[in-house]
């Protein structure tokens, strides 16, 4: 994925598949025209490829269970 793109009323992600640029909207992939590919290739020629590894966020740590202290009641014994 390279960024976001609009084509007419469609807006989605701009991706590169092989040597061609495509517009990805949901699970639908639309190849862009030859002139669009040529313009995008010229615009991105000086960019270095970004190698990003997705790291899922760390799961939230569970809080320690509450500690309940129940004091004993002392009942005086009758005499």
MOPAC internal coordinates of N, CA, C and O (Angstrom, degrees):
PM7 1SCF
backbone

  N    0.0000 0     0.00 0     0.00 0    0    0    0
  C    1.4401 1     0.00 0     0.00 0    1    0    0
  C    1.5278 1   108.79 1     0.00 0    2    1    0
  O    1.2310 1   121.47 1   -47.53 1    3    2    1
  N    1.2912 1   114.79 1   132.47 1    3    2    1
  C    1.4608 1   119.78 1  -177.31 1    5    3    2
  C    1.5214 1   112.95 1  -107.63 1    6    5    3
  O    1.2310 1   119.98 1   158.79 1    7    6    5
  N    1.3119 1   117.65 1   -21.21 1    7    6    5
  C    1.4575 1   120.71 1  -177.82 1    9    7    6
  C    1.5088 1   109.56 1   158.91 1   10    9    7
  O    1.2310 1   121.11 1    19.60 1   11   10    9
  N    1.3118 1   115.48 1  -160.40 1   11   10    9
  C    1.4586 1   119.81 1   179.46 1   13   11   10
  C    1.5239 1   109.13 1  -105.69 1   14   13   11
  O    1.2310 1   121.22 1   -23.96 1   15   14   13
  N    1.3304 1   115.28 1   156.04 1   15   14   13
  C    1.4559 1   120.28 1  -178.03 1   17   15   14
  C    1.5193 1   109.26 1  -148.91 1   18   17   15
  O    1.2310 1   121.54 1   -23.94 1   19   18   17
  N    1.3290 1   114.67 1   156.06 1   19   18   17
  C    1.4660 1   121.11 1   175.62 1   21   19   18
  C    1.5147 1   108.34 1  -127.26 1   22   21   19
  O    1.2310 1   121.65 1   -38.28 1   23   22   21
  N    1.3105 1   114.44 1   141.72 1   23   22   21
  C    1.4648 1   120.75 1   175.84 1   25   23   22
  C    1.5138 1   106.22 1  -142.16 1   26   25   23
  O    1.2310 1   120.78 1   -76.18 1   27   26   25
  N    1.3079 1   116.12 1   103.82 1   27   26   25
  C    1.4588 1   119.86 1  -174.90 1   29   27   26
  C    1.5193 1   108.81 1    66.82 1   30   29   27
  O    1.2310 1   120.30 1    54.40 1   31   30   29
  N    1.3219 1   117.03 1  -125.60 1   31   30   29
  C    1.4569 1   121.31 1   178.48 1   33   31   30
  C    1.5155 1   112.57 1   -91.36 1   34   33   31
  O    1.2310 1   120.22 1   172.63 1   35   34   33
  N    1.3297 1   117.19 1    -7.37 1   35   34   33
  C    1.4581 1   120.34 1   179.30 1   37   35   34
  C    1.5203 1   110.04 1   -83.73 1   38   37   35
  O    1.2310 1   120.70 1   -43.29 1   39   38   37
  N    1.2934 1   116.26 1   136.71 1   39   38   37
  C    1.4588 1   119.80 1   171.17 1   41   39   38
  C    1.5208 1   107.14 1  -133.54 1   42   41   39
  O    1.2310 1   121.31 1   -42.59 1   43   42   41
  N    1.3092 1   115.09 1   137.41 1   43   42   41
  C    1.4588 1   119.85 1  -176.87 1   45   43   42
  C    1.5037 1   110.38 1  -166.32 1   46   45   43
  O    1.2310 1   120.88 1    24.92 1   47   46   45
  N    1.3080 1   115.92 1  -155.08 1   47   46   45
  C    1.4572 1   121.48 1  -176.76 1   49   47   46
  C    1.5242 1   109.70 1   -96.82 1   50   49   47
  O    1.2310 1   121.42 1   -36.58 1   51   50   49
  N    1.3221 1   114.90 1   143.42 1   51   50   49
  C    1.4521 1   121.20 1   175.03 1   53   51   50
  C    1.5204 1   107.15 1   -94.86 1   54   53   51
  O    1.2310 1   120.60 1   -54.82 1   55   54   53
  N    1.3231 1   116.46 1   125.18 1   55   54   53
  C    1.4625 1   120.80 1  -178.23 1   57   55   54
  C    1.5210 1   108.73 1  -132.51 1   58   57   55
  O    1.2310 1   121.75 1   -17.81 1   59   58   57
  N    1.3237 1   114.26 1   162.19 1   59   58   57
  C    1.4606 1   119.56 1   178.53 1   61   59   58
  C    1.5163 1   107.91 1  -119.16 1   62   61   59
  O    1.2310 1   120.85 1   -58.88 1   63   62   61
  N    1.3317 1   115.98 1   121.12 1   63   62   61
  C    1.4591 1   122.24 1   176.82 1   65   63   62
  C    1.5260 1   107.27 1  -113.48 1   66   65   63
  O    1.2310 1   121.03 1   -72.15 1   67   66   65
  N    1.3021 1   115.63 1   107.85 1   67   66   65
  C    1.4616 1   119.25 1  -176.76 1   69   67   66
  C    1.5136 1   109.48 1    68.74 1   70   69   67
  O    1.2310 1   120.48 1    60.84 1   71   70   69
  N    1.3269 1   116.68 1  -119.16 1   71   70   69
  C    1.4713 1   121.16 1   178.71 1   73   71   70
  C    1.5189 1   112.37 1  -104.01 1   74   73   71
  O    1.2310 1   119.86 1  -177.86 1   75   74   73
  N    1.3307 1   117.87 1     2.14 1   75   74   73
  C    1.4580 1   120.73 1  -176.54 1   77   75   74
  C    1.5193 1   111.13 1  -113.01 1   78   77   75
  O    1.2310 1   121.41 1   -32.37 1   79   78   77
  N    1.3305 1   114.90 1   147.63 1   79   78   77
  C    1.4517 1   121.51 1   175.47 1   81   79   78
  C    1.5223 1   108.79 1   -92.92 1   82   81   79
  O    1.2310 1   120.76 1   -36.94 1   83   82   81
  N    1.3236 1   116.14 1   143.06 1   83   82   81
  C    1.4589 1   121.69 1  -179.76 1   85   83   82
  C    1.5144 1   109.41 1  -133.93 1   86   85   83
  O    1.2310 1   121.15 1   -21.43 1   87   86   85
  N    1.3224 1   115.41 1   158.57 1   87   86   85
  C    1.4550 1   122.72 1   174.86 1   89   87   86
  C    1.5189 1   107.24 1  -105.04 1   90   89   87
  O    1.2310 1   120.56 1   -55.94 1   91   90   89
  N    1.3344 1   116.53 1   124.06 1   91   90   89
  C    1.4589 1   121.59 1  -177.85 1   93   91   90
  C    1.5238 1   108.06 1  -109.13 1   94   93   91
  O    1.2310 1   120.86 1   -61.76 1   95   94   93
  N    1.3317 1   115.96 1   118.24 1   95   94   93
  C    1.4554 1   121.96 1   177.08 1   97   95   94
  C    1.5217 1   106.45 1  -122.67 1   98   97   95
  O    1.2310 1   120.55 1   -74.82 1   99   98   97
  N    1.3217 1   116.55 1   105.18 1   99   98   97
  C    1.4611 1   120.54 1  -176.40 1  101   99   98
  C    1.5145 1   108.77 1    66.04 1  102  101   99
  O    1.2310 1   120.42 1    59.54 1  103  102  101
  N    1.3328 1   116.81 1  -120.46 1  103  102  101
  C    1.4618 1   119.78 1   177.43 1  105  103  102
  C    1.5290 1   111.38 1  -106.28 1  106  105  103
  O    1.2310 1   120.46 1  -166.64 1  107  106  105
  N    1.3280 1   116.72 1    13.36 1  107  106  105
  C    1.4604 1   121.84 1  -179.99 1  109  107  106
  C    1.5257 1   109.49 1  -101.66 1  110  109  107
  O    1.2310 1   120.39 1   -54.91 1  111  110  109
  N    1.3297 1   116.86 1   125.09 1  111  110  109
  C    1.4666 1   122.74 1  -179.69 1  113  111  110
  C    1.5228 1   108.25 1  -108.90 1  114  113  111
  O    1.2310 1   120.78 1   -58.17 1  115  114  113
  N    1.3421 1   116.12 1   121.83 1  115  114  113
  C    1.4586 1   121.72 1  -179.95 1  117  115  114
  C    1.5208 1   109.25 1  -112.97 1  118  117  115
  O    1.2310 1   119.57 1   -62.68 1  119  118  117
  N    1.3346 1   118.42 1   117.32 1  119  118  117
  C    1.4708 1   118.92 1   176.86 1  121  119  118
  C    1.5259 1   109.77 1   -68.64 1  122  121  119
  O    1.2310 1   120.75 1   -37.91 1  123  122  121
  N    1.3271 1   116.18 1   142.09 1  123  122  121
  C    1.4605 1   120.41 1   178.26 1  125  123  122
  C    1.5161 1   109.41 1   -87.16 1  126  125  123
  O    1.2310 1   120.62 1   -18.39 1  127  126  125
  N    1.3174 1   116.42 1   161.61 1  127  126  125
  C    1.4640 1   121.15 1  -176.63 1  129  127  126
  C    1.5275 1   111.04 1   -68.47 1  130  129  127
  O    1.2310 1   121.27 1   -13.85 1  131  130  129
  N    1.3194 1   115.18 1   166.15 1  131  130  129
  C    1.4677 1   121.20 1  -178.36 1  133  131  130
  C    1.5298 1   110.75 1   -60.97 1  134  133  131
  O    1.2310 1   120.36 1   138.77 1  135  134  133
  N    1.3378 1   116.92 1   -41.23 1  135  134  133
  C    1.4716 1   119.26 1  -179.36 1  137  135  134
  C    1.5325 1   110.63 1   -68.67 1  138  137  135
  O    1.2310 1   120.14 1   143.01 1  139  138  137
  N    1.3287 1   117.34 1   -36.99 1  139  138  137
  C    1.4662 1   119.59 1   176.05 1  141  139  138
  C    1.5194 1   110.60 1   -64.15 1  142  141  139
  O    1.2310 1   120.16 1   137.67 1  143  142  141
  N    1.3337 1   117.30 1   -42.33 1  143  142  141
  C    1.4554 1   121.15 1   178.42 1  145  143  142
  C    1.5296 1   111.22 1   -62.10 1  146  145  143
  O    1.2310 1   120.73 1   140.21 1  147  146  145
  N    1.3408 1   116.20 1   -39.79 1  147  146  145
  C    1.4563 1   120.38 1  -179.72 1  149  147  146
  C    1.5341 1   110.53 1   -66.41 1  150  149  147
  O    1.2310 1   120.37 1   137.49 1  151  150  149
  N    1.3391 1   116.89 1   -42.51 1  151  150  149
  C    1.4663 1   120.84 1   178.83 1  153  151  150
  C    1.5265 1   111.22 1   -65.34 1  154  153  151
  O    1.2310 1   120.60 1   136.64 1  155  154  153
  N    1.3192 1   116.46 1   -43.36 1  155  154  153
  C    1.4694 1   119.87 1  -179.37 1  157  155  154
  C    1.5232 1   111.62 1   -68.21 1  158  157  155
  O    1.2310 1   120.26 1   142.70 1  159  158  157
  N    1.3309 1   117.11 1   -37.30 1  159  158  157
  C    1.4621 1   120.23 1   178.42 1  161  159  158
  C    1.5205 1   110.27 1   -64.76 1  162  161  159
  O    1.2310 1   120.00 1   141.04 1  163  162  161
  N    1.3306 1   117.60 1   -38.96 1  163  162  161
  C    1.4647 1   120.79 1   178.32 1  165  163  162
  C    1.5280 1   110.34 1   -68.25 1  166  165  163
  O    1.2310 1   120.10 1   142.32 1  167  166  165
  N    1.3302 1   117.41 1   -37.68 1  167  166  165
  C    1.4591 1   121.00 1  -178.44 1  169  167  166
  C    1.5290 1   111.82 1   -72.01 1  170  169  167
  O    1.2310 1   120.05 1   149.55 1  171  170  169
  N    1.3204 1   117.52 1   -30.45 1  171  170  169
  C    1.4679 1   120.14 1  -176.74 1  173  171  170
  C    1.5235 1   112.86 1  -103.20 1  174  173  171
  O    1.2310 1   119.58 1  -171.28 1  175  174  173
  N    1.3271 1   118.41 1     8.72 1  175  174  173
  C    1.4643 1   121.01 1  -176.88 1  177  175  174
  C    1.5216 1   112.01 1   -64.82 1  178  177  175
  O    1.2310 1   119.73 1   146.16 1  179  178  177
  N    1.3163 1   118.12 1   -33.84 1  179  178  177
  C    1.4629 1   120.72 1  -176.68 1  181  179  178
  C    1.5291 1   112.84 1   -86.49 1  182  181  179
  O    1.2310 1   119.66 1   173.44 1  183  182  181
  N    1.3109 1   118.25 1    -6.56 1  183  182  181
  C    1.4649 1   121.79 1  -178.31 1  185  183  182
  C    1.5205 1   111.31 1   -82.31 1  186  185  183
  O    1.2310 1   120.95 1   -37.16 1  187  186  185
  N    1.3205 1   115.78 1   142.84 1  187  186  185
  C    1.4574 1   120.61 1   174.79 1  189  187  186
  C    1.5225 1   108.14 1   -86.45 1  190  189  187
  O    1.2310 1   119.85 1   -34.23 1  191  190  189
  N    1.3152 1   117.88 1   145.77 1  191  190  189
  C    1.4677 1   119.08 1   176.89 1  193  191  190
  C    1.5280 1   109.63 1   -67.26 1  194  193  191
  O    1.2310 1   121.27 1   -39.14 1  195  194  193
  N    1.3137 1   115.17 1   140.86 1  195  194  193
  C    1.4586 1   121.71 1  -179.55 1  197  195  194
  C    1.5127 1   108.33 1   -98.39 1  198  197  195
  O    1.2310 1   121.01 1   -56.22 1  199  198  197
  N    1.2979 1   115.67 1   123.78 1  199  198  197
  C    1.4631 1   120.89 1   176.77 1  201  199  198
  C    1.5265 1   107.52 1  -101.39 1  202  201  199
  O    1.2310 1   120.70 1   -77.35 1  203  202  201
  N    1.2853 1   116.27 1   102.65 1  203  202  201
  C    1.4611 1   120.14 1   179.44 1  205  203  202
  C    1.5187 1   108.86 1  -115.95 1  206  205  203
  O    1.2310 1   121.87 1   -44.80 1  207  206  205
  N    1.2809 1   114.02 1   135.20 1  207  206  205
  C    1.4545 1   120.03 1   175.02 1  209  207  206
  C    1.5176 1   106.91 1  -106.18 1  210  209  207
  O    1.2310 1   120.40 1   -51.47 1  211  210  209
  N    1.2988 1   116.84 1   128.53 1  211  210  209
  C    1.4540 1   120.65 1   178.67 1  213  211  210
  C    1.5123 1   109.22 1   -76.54 1  214  213  211
  O    1.2310 1   121.07 1   -55.15 1  215  214  213
  N    1.3013 1   115.56 1   124.85 1  215  214  213
  C    1.4519 1   120.94 1   175.67 1  217  215  214
  C    1.5139 1   107.80 1  -115.53 1  218  217  215
  O    1.2310 1   120.28 1   -63.79 1  219  218  217
  N    1.3173 1   117.07 1   116.21 1  219  218  217
  C    1.4623 1   118.11 1   179.94 1  221  219  218
  C    1.5231 1   109.93 1   -65.06 1  222  221  219
  O    1.2310 1   120.54 1   -32.09 1  223  222  221
  N    1.3233 1   116.57 1   147.91 1  223  222  221
  C    1.4563 1   118.59 1  -179.89 1  225  223  222
  C    1.5212 1   110.86 1   -63.63 1  226  225  223
  O    1.2310 1   121.45 1   -31.12 1  227  226  225
  N    1.3147 1   114.83 1   148.88 1  227  226  225
  C    1.4604 1   119.89 1  -179.87 1  229  227  226
  C    1.5328 1   109.05 1   -65.75 1  230  229  227
  O    1.2310 1   120.40 1   -40.34 1  231  230  229
  N    1.3240 1   116.84 1   139.66 1  231  230  229
  C    1.4632 1   117.80 1   179.47 1  233  231  230
  C    1.5287 1   109.69 1   -65.86 1  234  233  231
  O    1.2310 1   120.75 1   -34.91 1  235  234  233
  N    1.3054 1   116.16 1   145.09 1  235  234  233
  C    1.4628 1   118.59 1  -179.29 1  237  235  234
  C    1.5200 1   110.51 1   -64.04 1  238  237  235
  O    1.2310 1   121.30 1   -40.96 1  239  238  237
  N    1.3104 1   115.11 1   139.04 1  239  238  237
  C    1.4547 1   118.81 1   179.36 1  241  239  238
  C    1.5217 1   108.56 1   -74.92 1  242  241  239
  O    1.2310 1   121.41 1   -43.34 1  243  242  241
  N    1.3045 1   114.90 1   136.66 1  243  242  241
  C    1.4637 1   119.93 1   179.45 1  245  243  242
  C    1.5236 1   108.51 1   -75.63 1  246  245  243
  O    1.2310 1   120.99 1   -39.96 1  247  246  245
  N    1.3002 1   115.72 1   140.04 1  247  246  245
  C    1.4581 1   120.34 1   178.49 1  249  247  246
  C    1.5299 1   108.76 1   -71.19 1  250  249  247
  O    1.2310 1   121.28 1   -27.78 1  251  250  249
  N    1.3122 1   115.16 1   152.22 1  251  250  249
  C    1.4592 1   119.89 1   178.21 1  253  251  250
  C    1.5293 1   108.88 1   -64.77 1  254  253  251
  O    1.2310 1   120.24 1   -36.18 1  255  254  253
  N    1.3185 1   117.15 1   143.82 1  255  254  253
  C    1.4598 1   118.36 1   179.90 1  257  255  254
  C    1.5380 1   109.98 1   -64.55 1  258  257  255
  O    1.2310 1   120.23 1   -32.41 1  259  258  257
  N    1.3070 1   117.17 1   147.59 1  259  258  257
  C    1.4608 1   119.65 1  -178.85 1  261  259  258
  C    1.5306 1   110.47 1   -66.95 1  262  261  259
  O    1.2310 1   120.89 1   -34.91 1  263  262  261
  N    1.3234 1   115.90 1   145.09 1  263  262  261
  C    1.4614 1   122.32 1   178.10 1  265  263  262
  C    1.5167 1   107.41 1  -103.69 1  266  265  263
  O    1.2310 1   120.67 1   -55.84 1  267  266  265
  N    1.3160 1   116.32 1   124.16 1  267  266  265
  C    1.4583 1   121.46 1  -179.50 1  269  267  266
  C    1.5221 1   108.35 1  -110.17 1  270  269  267
  O    1.2310 1   120.88 1   -55.76 1  271  270  269
  N    1.3082 1   115.91 1   124.24 1  271  270  269
  C    1.4611 1   121.29 1   178.88 1  273  271  270
  C    1.5212 1   107.53 1  -109.70 1  274  273  271
  O    1.2310 1   121.30 1   -60.53 1  275  274  273
  N    1.3138 1   115.12 1   119.47 1  275  274  273
  C    1.4655 1   120.49 1   178.52 1  277  275  274
  C    1.5216 1   107.38 1  -106.85 1  278  277  275
  O    1.2310 1   120.84 1   -61.31 1  279  278  277
  N    1.3469 1   115.99 1   118.69 1  279  278  277
  C    1.4518 1   119.80 1   179.97 1  281  279  278
  C    1.5203 1   109.37 1   -81.52 1  282  281  279
  O    1.2310 1   121.02 1   -36.43 1  283  282  281
  N    1.3200 1   115.65 1   143.57 1  283  282  281
  C    1.4553 1   119.98 1   176.72 1  285  283  282
  C    1.5195 1   109.98 1   -76.22 1  286  285  283
  O    1.2310 1   121.47 1   -36.18 1  287  286  285
  N    1.2907 1   114.79 1   143.82 1  287  286  285
  C    1.4546 1   118.76 1   173.67 1  289  287  286
  C    1.5233 1   107.48 1   -98.21 1  290  289  287
  O    1.2310 1   121.69 1   -47.26 1  291  290  289
  N    1.2665 1   114.37 1   132.74 1  291  290  289
  C    1.4676 1   118.56 1   177.40 1  293  291  290
  C    1.5091 1   108.22 1   -98.28 1  294  293  291
  O    1.2310 1   122.01 1   -57.40 1  295  294  293
  N    1.2727 1   113.75 1   122.60 1  295  294  293
  C    1.4648 1   120.49 1   177.65 1  297  295  294
  C    1.5302 1   106.56 1  -103.73 1  298  297  295
  O    1.2310 1   120.82 1   -59.42 1  299  298  297
  N    1.3262 1   116.04 1   120.58 1  299  298  297
  C    1.4638 1   116.83 1  -179.36 1  301  299  298
  C    1.5483 1   110.05 1   -64.95 1  302  301  299
  O    1.2310 1   121.62 1   -42.36 1  303  302  301
  N    1.3027 1   114.51 1   137.64 1  303  302  301
  C    1.4654 1   120.23 1   178.97 1  305  303  302
  C    1.5406 1   108.84 1   -74.24 1  306  305  303
  O    1.2310 1   119.86 1   -43.86 1  307  306  305
  N    1.3403 1   117.86 1   136.14 1  307  306  305
  C    1.4758 1   119.30 1   178.32 1  309  307  306
  C    1.5276 1   110.42 1   -70.03 1  310  309  307
  O    1.2310 1   119.21 1   -34.87 1  311  310  309
  N    1.3234 1   119.10 1   145.13 1  311  310  309
  C    1.4657 1   124.30 1  -179.24 1  313  311  310
  C    1.4753 1   111.73 1   -98.25 1  314  313  311
  O    1.2310 1   120.10 1   180.00 1  315  314  313

